[in-house]
Amino acid sequence: MCKLEPRDCGCPESERSAMELYSKAETLELRRKHIGPSCKVFFAKDPIKIVRARGQYMFDENGEKYLDCINNVAHVGHSHPDVIKAAVKQMELLNTNSRFLHDNLVQYAQRLTATLPEQLSVCYFVNSGSEANDLALRLARHYSGHQDVITLDHAYHGHVTSLIDISPYKFNQLGKDSKKEFVHVAPSPDTYRGKYREDHPDPASAYADDVRKIIEEAEKNGRKEDCIAHLDPADDQGGLHTKNSVGGSQLNSRFGLYLQRDLGEKEKHNAEEKKCKLHVPVLSELLILIHDRIDIAAFIAESMQSCGGQIIPPAGYFQKVAESVHKAGGVFIADEVQVGFGRVGKCFWGFQLQGEDFVPDIVTMGKPIGNGHPMSCVVTTREVAEAFGASGLEYFNTFGGNPVSCAIGLAVLDVIEKEDLQGNATRVGNYLTQLLKEQKEKHPLVGDVRLKEQKILLSADGPYRNILKFKPPMCFSMEDAKFVVNQIDELLTDLEEATVIKTRNGLPTSVQCKRKVPADESSHSECISHINGNACRQENVFCAESHTVSCKRIRT
């Protein structure tokens, strides 16, 4: 039975009774029984049961209202009437797949690409950010003919196997040998805690040089593979076709190869040759050794790294990286799944913060695109799309680009424009930044602060789990920002009054708490997050009445 008061629900009695089928305890028990244990909930010790949401607020089964600072999926606000109306209207008419002609598909593709640089003109509609990034990798590998991928440290790009492989945020949890041979990890371009910081004369070039060195090292070292070579009897020039467990027959088409002959002599073959030529005796099969030159298929990065700690790359970094990647025959993939659609305020897309002279080869988008409806998109250049089509393999997605999804996508774009949500992001974002800078000067304590009891939903992230991550619906107001920061202020004040912060090296609190972790520092206290099971790190040891308290997360 619904426990929300009529004034809180804002819906008829008949609808309120359908909001809660089970008690919270029953829901939790059924979840434990039927949902996989790796699927975690927020606030695991006392999860929140949400039954309704509107705008930037969510409501639990008791009618308690929570300010949502955590949900970048409900981009234009929970339960936005314009989005609901568009979805219902189209559902009443038709929903089918994209093999039939329908105006919604082409209208939405036209509207979406109008927000991007002119070169990015071809869309593939899919259903989630993970599906978008997986398809982006396929496009990159077909276009380049290469396999290897460069990703950033602490990056997360999705939950499917191909993306776990390129997400250090995930695969590092599996052990030191979990990184695949075709994955290369570049330093995150963090100018606050990273390898090159604000005081570096040119951090963008320095971080980009690290990527260039990774490419050069990969091309130099290569990988050696045992391979079975087959002579083609129909080829009067003695064409040798090879197959192995990694690259299959594609090894001959675009990869630069060295073929080891019996006498130890090497013959280099141009990377663009369609066949490898070897003058050998007429044999049907010959075991040879291939020294496979490594070429890069793609560099992939979030335009602003999210799980990696809200990292904003220095201006010019993407341009310099793209130059090196293009020279190696690869493409640049900009992952906009978290930060796209006007959230950065100044620009509609995060990658545009790098400057008008930067255009990625592929852009992926997801989360906010449908305001909670499962949809996503990959946008690329005509050249990349035609290379993918030339493979002869049709690409079809059952639900991607269906009329209902496109109607919802159009409605989201309309609301962003009509309500000036991109402008709101700039205004409220600047105000929130100003308020938080004031708190930085006021409080020496920096840690992982949760605001559940204050009815605020806010999360932390980053490799040290010390970054407060604000990602509210775009209708978030200045009043909301002020309320959140006031609560943070009160919590930090209470914590500072109740604790004495001791440091290992005896530095004053203000020095220790605000210092940046040295680039080579690796000793941190380890503690466990009850939210997602990931290890987190905390520099300070908290004490009460001079008695040391064991390391744990500060949960409020």
C-alpha positions in Angstrom: 0.0 0.0 0.0 1.3 3.5 -0.9 2.4 5.4 2.2 2.8 8.8 0.4 0.5 11.6 1.3 -1.8 12.9 -1.5 0.0 16.3 -1.4 3.3 14.5 -1.9 2.3 12.0 -4.6 0.6 14.4 -6.9 -1.4 11.5 -8.4 -4.8 10.0 -8.0 -5.6 7.5 -5.2 -5.8 4.6 -7.7 -2.3 5.3 -9.0 -0.8 5.7 -5.6 -1.8 2.2 -4.5 0.2 0.8 -7.4 3.5 2.4 -6.4 4.4 -0.1 -3.8 3.5 -3.8 -4.2 5.7 -5.0 -1.4 7.1 -3.6 1.8 10.7 -2.5 1.8 11.8 -5.6 3.6 9.9 -7.8 1.1 11.4 -6.0 -1.8 14.9 -6.4 -0.4 14.4 -10.1 0.3 13.0 -10.7 -3.3 16.0 -8.8 -4.7 18.4 -11.0 -2.8 16.6 -14.0 -4.1 16.2 -13.2 -7.8 18.8 -10.5 -8.7 22.5 -11.4 -9.1 24.7 -10.6 -6.1 27.1 -8.6 -8.2 24.3 -6.0 -8.8 24.8 -3.6 -6.0 22.5 -1.0 -4.4 23.3 2.4 -3.0 23.6 2.6 0.8 23.7 -1.2 1.1 23.3 -1.2 4.9 20.0 0.6 4.6 19.0 0.9 0.9 16.5 3.6 -0.2 13.3 2.4 -1.8 12.4 5.0 -4.5 8.8 4.9 -5.8 8.4 8.2 -7.6 10.5 11.1 -9.0 9.8 14.5 -10.5 12.3 17.1 -11.7 15.4 16.9 -9.5 13.6 15.1 -6.6 13.0 11.5 -5.8 10.6 10.1 -3.2 10.7 7.0 -1.1 7.9 4.8 0.1 7.3 7.0 3.1 7.0 10.2 1.1 10.4 11.5 2.1 11.9 13.8 -0.6 15.5 13.4 -1.7 17.4 16.0 -3.8 19.0 13.9 -6.6 22.6 14.9 -7.3 23.5 11.5 -8.6 21.3 10.9 -11.7 22.7 12.1 -15.0 20.3 9.8 -16.9 17.1 11.9 -16.1 18.8 14.7 -18.0 15.9 17.1 -18.3 14.3 16.1 -15.1 12.5 13.0 -13.8 9.1 12.3 -15.4 9.3 15.4 -17.6 5.8 15.8 -19.1 7.0 16.7 -22.6 9.1 13.5 -22.8 6.2 11.4 -21.5 3.8 12.9 -23.9 6.1 12.2 -26.9 6.6 8.6 -25.9 2.9 7.9 -25.3 1.8 9.6 -28.5 4.2 7.6 -30.7 3.5 4.3 -28.8 -0.2 4.7 -29.7 0.7 4.9 -33.3 3.6 2.6 -34.1 6.8 1.0 -32.8 8.9 -1.1 -35.1 12.4 -1.6 -36.2 14.5 0.6 -38.5 14.3 -1.6 -41.6 11.0 0.2 -42.3 11.2 3.8 -43.4 10.0 6.3 -40.8 10.4 10.0 -40.5 11.4 10.0 -36.8 14.6 8.2 -37.5 15.9 10.6 -40.1 14.5 13.6 -38.3 16.3 12.7 -35.1 19.6 11.9 -36.9 19.4 15.3 -38.7 18.7 17.1 -35.4 21.4 15.2 -33.5 24.2 15.7 -36.1 23.4 19.4 -36.3 24.8 19.7 -32.8 28.1 18.2 -33.9 30.9 19.3 -36.3 30.0 18.8 -39.9 32.3 15.8 -40.5 30.3 13.8 -37.9 27.3 13.0 -40.1 26.5 9.3 -39.9 24.5 7.7 -37.0 24.1 4.2 -35.7 21.3 4.0 -33.1 21.7 1.5 -30.3 20.3 1.0 -26.8 23.0 1.7 -24.1 26.3 3.4 -23.6 28.0 0.1 -23.4 26.5 -1.0 -26.7 27.6 2.3 -28.3 31.2 1.9 -27.2 31.3 -1.7 -28.3 30.1 -0.7 -31.8 32.6 2.2 -31.8 35.5 -0.4 -31.3 34.1 -2.4 -34.2 34.0 0.6 -36.5 37.6 1.6 -35.5 38.9 -1.9 -36.1 37.2 -2.3 -39.5 38.4 1.1 -40.7 42.0 0.8 -39.5 42.5 -2.9 -40.0 44.2 -2.9 -36.6 43.4 -4.4 -33.2 45.1 -2.6 -30.4 43.5 0.1 -28.3 44.9 2.9 -26.1 42.8 3.8 -23.1 43.4 6.0 -20.1 44.3 4.9 -16.6 41.2 4.6 -14.3 38.9 4.7 -17.4 35.5 3.0 -17.6 33.7 2.6 -20.9 31.1 -0.1 -20.2 30.1 -3.5 -18.9 30.4 -5.8 -21.9 33.5 -8.0 -22.4 35.1 -5.9 -25.1 34.8 -2.8 -22.8 35.9 -4.4 -19.6 39.0 -5.2 -21.5 39.7 -1.5 -22.1 38.5 -0.2 -18.7 41.3 -0.2 -16.1 38.7 1.0 -13.6 37.3 -2.6 -13.9 40.0 -4.9 -15.1 42.5 -3.8 -12.4 40.1 -5.3 -9.8 40.7 -8.7 -11.4 44.4 -8.9 -10.7 47.8 -7.8 -12.1 47.6 -10.1 -15.1 44.1 -9.0 -16.2 45.2 -6.5 -18.8 45.0 -7.9 -22.4 48.0 -7.8 -24.6 46.2 -5.6 -27.2 45.4 -2.9 -24.6 47.8 0.0 -23.8 47.1 2.3 -20.8 48.1 5.9 -20.9 48.3 8.2 -17.9 45.1 10.1 -17.1 45.7 13.7 -18.0 45.1 14.9 -14.4 46.8 18.3 -13.8 45.9 18.2 -10.1 47.2 14.8 -8.8 48.7 13.4 -11.9 52.1 13.0 -13.5 52.2 16.5 -15.0 50.4 19.2 -12.9 49.3 22.9 -13.1 52.9 24.1 -12.6 54.1 22.2 -15.7 54.8 24.5 -18.6 52.8 22.4 -21.1 50.9 19.5 -19.5 48.8 18.9 -22.6 52.0 18.2 -24.7 53.6 16.2 -21.9 50.6 13.9 -21.5 50.2 13.6 -25.3 53.9 12.6 -25.6 53.2 9.7 -23.3 50.6 8.5 -25.8 53.0 9.0 -28.7 55.6 6.9 -26.8 53.1 4.1 -26.2 52.4 4.0 -30.0 56.1 4.0 -30.9 56.9 1.3 -28.3 54.1 -0.9 -29.5 55.2 -0.6 -33.2 58.8 -1.3 -32.2 58.3 -4.4 -30.1 55.4 -6.1 -31.8 54.1 -9.5 -30.9 55.4 -12.9 -32.2 52.9 -15.5 -33.3 53.3 -19.1 -34.5 51.3 -19.3 -37.7 50.3 -21.8 -40.4 50.9 -20.6 -43.9 49.1 -21.9 -46.9 50.2 -21.6 -50.5 47.5 -20.7 -53.0 47.9 -23.1 -56.0 45.9 -20.6 -58.2 48.4 -17.8 -57.5 51.2 -18.0 -60.1 53.2 -15.5 -58.1 53.4 -17.8 -55.1 51.0 -15.9 -52.9 51.2 -17.0 -49.3 48.1 -16.8 -47.2 48.3 -17.0 -43.4 46.0 -17.7 -40.5 46.5 -17.6 -36.8 44.5 -17.5 -33.6 44.5 -13.7 -33.2 44.1 -11.9 -36.4 42.8 -14.6 -38.8 43.3 -14.1 -42.5 43.3 -10.3 -41.9 47.0 -10.5 -41.0 47.8 -10.3 -44.7 45.5 -7.4 -45.6 46.7 -4.5 -43.5 49.1 -5.6 -40.8 52.8 -5.0 -41.4 54.4 -8.4 -41.2 57.8 -10.0 -40.9 57.9 -13.6 -42.1 60.8 -15.7 -40.7 62.2 -18.1 -43.4 64.1 -21.3 -42.8 67.5 -19.7 -43.3 66.7 -17.0 -40.8 66.4 -14.3 -43.5 63.6 -11.7 -43.0 61.6 -10.2 -45.7 59.6 -7.1 -44.8 56.1 -6.7 -46.3 54.3 -3.5 -46.8 51.4 -3.0 -44.4 49.0 -2.2 -47.3 49.8 -5.3 -49.4 46.9 -7.7 -49.9 49.1 -10.8 -49.9 52.5 -11.7 -48.4 54.9 -12.9 -51.1 57.4 -15.7 -50.2 59.4 -17.8 -52.6 59.3 -21.2 -51.0 59.1 -24.7 -52.2 55.7 -25.9 -53.4 54.2 -27.1 -50.2 50.6 -27.2 -49.2 51.4 -26.0 -45.7 54.4 -24.5 -43.9 54.8 -23.6 -40.2 56.4 -20.2 -40.0 56.9 -17.5 -37.3 55.3 -14.1 -37.8 56.6 -11.0 -36.1 53.4 -9.1 -36.0 53.9 -5.3 -36.0 51.4 -3.7 -33.6 49.3 -0.9 -35.1 46.8 1.1 -33.1 43.1 0.8 -34.0 41.9 3.5 -31.6 42.5 5.8 -28.8 39.4 6.1 -26.6 38.7 8.6 -23.8 35.8 10.2 -22.1 35.8 13.8 -23.0 35.9 14.5 -19.2 36.9 11.4 -17.2 34.1 10.5 -14.8 34.9 7.4 -12.8 38.6 8.4 -13.0 37.9 11.4 -10.8 36.2 14.1 -12.8 39.3 14.9 -14.8 39.2 17.8 -17.3 42.0 17.3 -19.9 44.2 20.3 -20.5 43.3 22.2 -23.6 45.1 20.9 -26.7 45.6 17.4 -25.3 43.1 15.7 -27.6 44.5 17.5 -30.7 48.0 16.3 -30.0 46.9 12.7 -29.2 44.7 12.6 -32.3 47.7 13.6 -34.4 49.8 10.7 -33.1 46.9 8.2 -33.4 46.1 9.2 -37.0 49.8 8.9 -38.0 49.6 5.3 -36.7 46.5 4.6 -38.8 44.0 4.7 -35.8 41.0 6.7 -34.9 40.0 8.9 -32.0 36.9 7.9 -30.1 35.3 10.5 -27.8 33.1 8.9 -25.2 30.3 11.4 -24.3 28.1 8.8 -22.6 28.3 10.7 -19.2 29.0 14.3 -20.1 27.2 15.1 -23.4 24.0 17.0 -24.2 25.0 20.4 -22.7 26.0 19.2 -19.3 29.3 21.1 -19.5 27.4 24.3 -20.1 29.8 26.2 -22.3 29.5 23.6 -25.1 26.9 21.0 -26.1 29.6 18.3 -26.1 32.5 17.8 -23.7 35.1 17.3 -26.5 34.3 20.8 -27.7 36.0 22.3 -24.7 39.3 21.4 -26.4 38.6 23.9 -29.1 37.0 24.2 -32.5 40.1 22.7 -34.2 39.4 19.3 -32.6 37.0 16.8 -34.2 37.0 13.2 -33.1 36.5 10.4 -35.6 33.8 8.7 -33.6 31.5 10.0 -30.8 29.5 7.8 -28.5 26.5 8.9 -26.5 24.1 7.3 -24.0 22.7 7.9 -20.5 21.1 11.4 -21.0 20.0 10.9 -24.6 16.6 9.4 -23.7 16.0 10.9 -20.2 15.8 7.3 -18.8 14.5 5.6 -21.9 17.1 2.9 -23.1 18.7 4.4 -26.2 22.2 5.5 -27.3 24.0 6.4 -30.5 27.3 6.3 -32.3 28.1 9.1 -34.7 31.0 9.0 -37.1 32.4 10.3 -40.4 31.2 9.1 -43.8 34.7 7.6 -44.4 34.6 5.4 -41.3 31.0 4.4 -42.0 31.7 3.4 -45.6 34.7 1.3 -44.5 32.4 -0.5 -42.0 29.8 -1.1 -44.8 32.5 -2.3 -47.2 33.0 -5.4 -45.0 29.8 -6.8 -46.5 28.4 -7.6 -43.1 25.0 -5.9 -42.5 24.6 -4.1 -39.2 21.1 -4.4 -37.8 19.8 -3.5 -34.3 16.4 -4.7 -33.3 15.5 -1.8 -31.1 18.0 0.9 -32.1 16.4 3.8 -33.8 12.8 2.7 -33.3 10.1 5.4 -33.8 9.4 5.6 -30.0 13.0 6.0 -29.1 13.5 8.7 -31.7 10.4 10.5 -30.6 11.8 10.6 -27.1 15.2 11.7 -28.3 13.6 14.6 -30.2 11.6 15.6 -27.1 14.8 15.7 -25.0 16.5 18.0 -27.5 13.4 20.2 -27.5 13.3 20.5 -23.7 17.1 21.3 -23.5 16.5 24.1 -26.0 13.1 25.4 -24.7 14.2 25.5 -21.1 17.7 26.7 -21.8 19.1 23.8 -19.7 22.6 24.3 -21.3 22.6 27.9 -20.0 21.3 26.7 -16.7 24.2 24.3 -16.4 26.6 27.2 -16.9 24.8 29.5 -14.4 24.3 26.9 -11.7 27.6 25.2 -12.3 29.5 28.5 -11.8 27.5 29.3 -8.7 28.1 25.8 -7.2 31.8 26.1 -8.0 32.0 29.4 -6.2 30.3 28.0 -3.1 32.5 24.9 -3.0 35.7 27.0 -3.4 34.5 28.9 -0.3 34.2 25.6 1.5 37.7 24.6 0.5 39.1 27.6 2.2 37.0 27.0 5.3 37.5 23.3 5.9 40.8 21.5 6.0 39.0 18.1 6.1 38.6 16.5 2.7 37.1 13.0 2.5 34.3 10.8 1.3 31.1 12.5 2.7 27.7 11.0 2.1 24.5 13.1 2.6 21.8 10.4 2.8 20.5 11.5 6.2 20.2 15.1 4.9 18.0 13.7 2.1 20.6 14.4 -0.5 21.8 11.7 -2.9 25.5 12.4 -3.8 28.3 10.0 -4.6 32.1 9.9 -4.6 34.4 8.5 -7.2 37.9 8.6 -8.5 40.9 6.3 -7.9 41.1 7.5 -4.3 37.3 7.7 -3.8 37.7 11.3 -2.6 35.9 13.2 -5.4 32.3 14.3 -4.8 30.5 13.7 -8.1 27.7 16.1 -8.9 25.6 14.9 -11.8 22.1 16.0 -11.1 19.3 16.5 -13.6 19.8 19.6 -15.7 16.9 21.4 -14.0 19.1 21.6 -10.8 18.7 25.2 -9.5 20.9 27.7 -7.6 18.7 27.1 -4.5 19.5 23.4 -4.8 23.2 24.1 -5.1 23.0 26.4 -2.0 21.1 23.7 0.0 23.7 21.0 -0.9 26.7 23.1 0.0 25.1 24.3 3.3 24.6 20.6 4.3 28.2 19.8 3.3 29.4 22.8 5.4 27.4 21.6 8.4 28.7 18.0 8.1 32.3 19.1 7.8 32.0 21.5 10.7 30.5 18.7 12.9 33.2 16.3 11.8 36.0 18.7 12.5 34.6 19.6 15.9 34.2 15.9 16.9 37.6 14.6 15.6 41.3 15.3 15.8 43.1 14.7 12.5 46.4 13.0 13.0 48.9 12.7 10.3 51.6 10.1 9.8 54.3 12.7 9.1 53.3 15.2 11.8 52.5 18.0 9.4 49.9 20.5 10.4 46.3 19.5 9.5 45.9 22.3 6.9 49.0 21.2 5.1 48.4 17.5 5.2 44.7 17.5 4.2 45.1 19.9 1.2 48.4 18.5 -0.1 48.4 16.7 -3.4 49.5 13.1 -3.5 53.0 12.9 -5.0 53.0 11.2 -8.4 55.1 8.3 -7.1 53.3 7.8 -3.7 51.8 4.4 -3.4 51.2 3.9 0.3 47.6 4.6 1.3 45.4 3.2 4.0 43.0 0.7 2.5 39.3 0.5 3.3 36.3 -1.0 1.6 33.3 0.8 0.2 30.0 -0.5 1.3 28.4 0.9 -1.8 30.1 -0.9 -4.7 32.7 -3.1 -3.1 35.7 -1.2 -4.6 38.8 -0.5 -2.6 39.1 3.1 -1.6 42.0 5.0 -0.2 42.1 7.5 2.6 45.0 9.6 3.7 44.0 10.7 7.1 43.6 8.6 10.3 40.7 9.9 12.4 40.9 9.9 16.2 38.4 10.7 18.9 39.6 11.8 22.3 43.1 10.9 21.2 42.2 7.2 20.8 43.0 6.0 17.3 40.0 4.8 15.3 40.5 2.1 12.7 40.4 3.3 9.1 36.9 3.4 7.7 34.8 5.5 5.4 33.2 8.6 6.8 29.5 7.8 6.3 27.0 10.5 7.2 
